[in-house]
Amino acid sequence: MRWLRHLFSPSAHARFPAPSLDRIACAIADGERRHAGQVMFAVESDLPLAELWRGVSPRERAEHAFAVLRTWDTQANNGVLLYLLLADHAVEIVADRGLHGRIEPARWRQVCEDFGRRRREGDLEAAVLAAVAEISALLAEHFPAGPGEVRDNELPDRPQLLG
């Protein structure tokens, strides 16, 4: 069944047209003004056949994307990747080592569960926007931006369409 979902998965470009990508990028940028972290959103429509054959899980693929997109490459090790694999209806959050021990894994799982519930309600973009807002709230709680602090935007705000 998984093979069929991946073979016939709609493209990420079809699910996220340019205006949608613009709104998500704005939400990421707005959130980053409230905290000292870096957020990236990546979406992949399906896995390559070799990855399917190997049985790669959405989590493994998210960790691979985290590395390939260099989400880890921030000065404070505070990058967070929100990863969506459309064919598996899976969402994963990968947080850099600077966030470990500060934000509990259960909090990240809750964001993913909330995303899944919203996606099932039918509006994929709204689910992404809500997840970005939740991630930003968590980061603002644990890593608030300093008053008047001007930081480099170390990761692109524009969603990354993979594959």
N, C-alpha and C positions, 0 to 999 in steps of 0.2 A: 504494500500500500504506500509506503514512504517513497518508493521509486516513482510511482505514478504522480504523487504530489509534486515531486521535484521536476519531473519531465514536463508537467503541464502548469507549472506555477507562473502566474502573471509576472511580468517584469517589474522591477522596482521603479522604473521610470513611469510605468503605467499607473502604479499605485500612488506614486508621489510626484505629481506634475510640478513644474517650476514654481507656481505660486505657493504650493504646499511646502516645498523646500525652503522658500523665502520665509514663510511664517515660522517654520521650525528654527531656522538660523537666527531669526530675531528673538525667539524665545530663549535660545541658548545664550545669546549676547546679553539679553536683559537679565537673565539669571546670574551670569558671571559678574555683573556689576554689584551683586549683593554678597558675593563670597570670593574667597581666595583660591578656589579650585578651577579646574578646566574640564569642560564637558564636551564630549563628541558623540554624535549619533551616526551609526552606520547601519545600512540595510542591505540585505542580500536576498535576492529572489529565490535562489536554489543553490544547492551544492554541486560542484563538478562531479561527474560520474565516478571518478577515482576516489573521491572523498566519501561518496555514498557507499561504494563497494567496501571501503575500509570501515564503514560504520561510524564515521565521525559524528559526534554529538553536537548539538547547538552550542553547548558550553565550550567544547574544544575549538569549535570554529570561531567563537567570540574571542577566546584567548589568542587565537592565531591573528584575528583582525586587530586586536589590541596591540600586538607586536608589529604587524605589517604597517599599520597606520601610525605607529610610533606614539601611541597615546601615553606611553610610559615616559616619553621624552619631555618632561616638564621639570623646571628647576626645583620645585618643591615636592616632586613625586606625588602630585595630587590630581592626576588625570583620571577621568571616569568615562568609560565607554558604555553607551546604551546601544546594544546590538539587537537587531531584529532579523530573524530568518523567516521569510514569508512562507515558504513551502511547508515548514514544520509548525507554523504559528507559534514560534518560540521567541522569547525575549530574554536576554541575559544582560547583566551588568557586571563589568569587570572594572575594579577599582585598583589604582596603583598602590604601592606599598606604603606611601605616606599616609594613607587613609586607614590602613589595617590597625585594629585595636582602638580606633576612634569611632568608627561607624560600624555597628554590629552587622554581621551577615544577615540576620533576620530582618533588619531594616531594608537592606537591598532586596531581599526576597519579597518583602511586602510591596515594594514599588513594582516589581515584576508581576505579582499577583493582581495588583490594581490595574496594571496595563492590560493583562489578559481579560479581566472583567470588562473593561471599557472597550476593548477590541471586539469582544463578543457582542457588545451592544451595537456595534456596526460602524463606528467612525474611527478609522485607523489613525488619521491625522490627530484627532482629538486625544486619542490614547497616547500618542507620542508627546504631544504638548503637555498633557497632564504628568507624564513620567518625567519630562524635563523639569517641570515645575517642582515635582516632589524631590528630585535629585538636587536641584538648586536649594530647596528649603533645608535639606539635610546638610549640604555643604555650608550654607549660611549659619546654621546652628552650631556647627563644629569649627568652621573656618570663615568667620565673618570678614568681609572686606574692611580694611582700616579706613578711617575717615580721610577723605581726600586722596586716598591711595590710587595711584595710576600704575597699572600693571600691563605688561606685554600680553597680548593675546597669543598664547603659545600654541594653541591647537585651532584648527579651522572651525568656525561656527557652522559653516555650510555642511549639511548632511553628506555623508560619503555613501555613494551608491556603488556597491561592490559587485563584481562579476558580470 
